Amino acid sequence: MARTNLEALRAKCKLICNTCYADDDVLIDVLEENGLEPTSQAVQQTKDDVRLAECAAIVVAGWVETQRSEGGMSVGISRNAVVSSLVAWCERFGLDASKYLSDSMTVVQDGSNMY
């Protein structure tokens, strides 16, 4: 079954970080900023589409679990595991992971006390 770029990007984000559920607005924005039409059919084997992989790296690197902790990932998410996965997927697609990683990927211990 053929998938759209939007569906393929959503799947790639979950491959990198299985708890990354970015909303459609975020995914569409990243796709369009990188010259990909969200509703167009994704290439048959999306692993060959480096631009789609770059979009996934951008989304995951900037991802924040907003349901429970604005400003960082909840403690249920291992920063090191996300970083390791992002690095591995970047290597698979020939991307420089350092372009997407930063020290600002923080972990929040108690997001409910931030308000």
Beta strands, then each sheet from edge to edge (+ up, - down):
strand 1: 73-74
strand 2: 107-108
sheet 1: 1+ 2+
end
